[in-house]
Amino acid sequence: MTPRIVQAEFLDSLPHDHPDAHKNRRDLRIINALMGNYRWFVRTLAARAVKGESILEVGAGTGELAIGLRRRGLQVDGLDAWPTPGFWPAGARWHRADLRTFAGFGAYDVIYGNLIFHQFTAAELAAVGARLQSHARLILACEPERSRTSQWLFRLVAPLMGANHVSRHDGRVSIAAGFQRDELPRLLGLAKEEWSWRCSSTLFGANRMIAWRRDRVGIPA
């Protein structure tokens, strides 16, 4: 198995309103559409979330995915180091915080992240995982699949979609720091006696995790 290599991404060094950051967000919309990430979250949460549950998106970015889920009746809040998006719904909470130090996970039944967990080292993932498990019964993640095929696909697609230098660098770095098989739940420290999980890879370079707590009887798994 090729080892993970975690490196800093260019986007993290830019102000949220920098022109290159805006262009990167445009590129990420295309990447998410090609990978089918948003559609997967919509389908998975529709099947597994329970009405009235509190849901948190970590690394929510511009809030587009969370807002789309709220329109479908899910109670989704957002967490990100960036400021609250200008179009963020008045009834939703936005936590401007670092995922690694956020202390409010206990308020949420469902936690999900899209293209965020790969940014952290094994030690950071273990620390985050310990807090994620404090209350949540369901954890979802869609991350880059760490493989030569994923790198090849990205090198092919990036120029075709006009990706800027930030997106090209961060895409390569993200894939190198991505996951294979069930690495993510193991790195998060999900205990097998308490959690079950299902991990899958897609043809378009996604590694997806569904993890659920075993002791929540009668709740969709």
LINLINLIN-V981661 format. One record per residue. RES is the residue in one letter. PSI is psi in whole degrees, 0 to 359 (none if undefined). BURIAL is # if it has 9 or more other C-alpha atoms within 8 Angstrom, else .. Layout:
BEGIN
((RES/PSI/BURIAL) (RES/PSI/BURIAL))
END
This chain:
BEGIN
((M/129/.) (T/129/.) (P/150/.) (R/142/#) (I/111/.) (V/119/#) (Q/159/.) (A/142/.) (E/144/#) (F/322/#) (L/326/#) (D/342/.) (S/358/.) (L/145/#) (P/151/.) (H/336/.) (D/13/.) (H/142/.) (P/322/.) (D/329/#) (A/320/#) (H/317/#) (K/322/#) (N/319/#) (R/324/.) (R/317/.) (D/320/#) (L/327/#) (R/318/.) (I/316/#) (I/315/.) (N/323/#) (A/316/#) (L/321/.) (M/344/#) (G/26/.) (N/311/#) (Y/318/#) (R/323/.) (W/317/.) (F/318/.) (V/311/#) (R/315/.) (T/317/.) (L/326/.) (A/325/.) (A/334/.) (R/338/#) (A/147/#) (V/140/.) (K/132/.) (G/351/.) (E/147/#) (S/131/#) (I/140/#) (L/129/#) (E/121/#) (V/141/#) (G/46/#) (A/346/#) (G/242/.) (T/355/.) (G/6/#) (E/317/.) (L/314/.) (A/318/#) (I/319/#) (G/322/.) (L/324/#) (R/324/#) (R/341/.) (R/11/.) (G/6/.) (L/142/#) (Q/84/#) (V/128/#) (D/168/#) (G/152/#) (L/128/#) (D/158/#) (A/345/.) (W/162/.) (P/165/.) (T/129/.) (P/148/.) (G/332/.) (F/17/.) (W/134/#) (P/141/.) (A/329/.) (G/359/.) (A/148/#) (R/142/.) (W/116/#) (H/111/.) (R/99/#) (A/165/#) (D/126/.) (L/325/#) (R/340/.) (T/1/.) (F/131/.) (A/7/.) (G/17/.) (F/334/#) (G/347/#) (A/0/.) (Y/136/#) (D/327/#) (V/133/#) (I/133/#) (Y/155/#) (G/140/#) (N/114/#) (L/50/#) (I/319/#) (F/335/#) (H/345/#) (Q/353/#) (F/149/#) (T/171/.) (A/318/.) (A/319/.) (E/320/#) (L/321/#) (A/318/#) (A/318/#) (V/316/#) (G/323/#) (A/324/#) (R/324/#) (L/325/#) (Q/356/#) (S/331/.) (H/329/#) (A/147/#) (R/346/#) (L/129/#) (I/127/#) (L/146/#) (A/142/#) (C/117/#) (E/168/#) (P/141/#) (E/124/#) (R/101/#) (S/160/#) (R/326/.) (T/317/.) (S/317/#) (Q/319/#) (W/315/.) (L/319/#) (F/318/#) (R/328/.) (L/316/.) (V/325/.) (A/309/#) (P/329/.) (L/327/.) (M/4/.) (G/34/.) (A/140/#) (N/179/#) (H/329/.) (V/312/#) (S/321/#) (R/316/#) (H/309/#) (D/329/#) (G/314/#) (R/317/#) (V/320/#) (S/317/#) (I/319/#) (A/334/#) (A/6/#) (G/197/#) (F/158/#) (Q/144/#) (R/234/.) (D/37/#) (E/316/.) (L/307/#) (P/328/#) (R/318/.) (L/328/#) (L/349/#) (G/28/#) (L/119/#) (A/131/.) (K/332/.) (E/345/.) (E/335/#) (W/148/#) (S/154/#) (W/161/#) (R/123/.) (C/142/#) (S/156/.) (S/150/#) (T/164/.) (L/338/.) (F/23/.) (G/24/#) (A/143/#) (N/117/#) (R/140/#) (M/133/#) (I/118/#) (A/132/#) (W/146/#) (R/134/#) (R/337/.) (D/4/.) (R/82/.) (V/138/.) (G/3/.) (I/139/.) (P/137/.) (A/none/.))
END
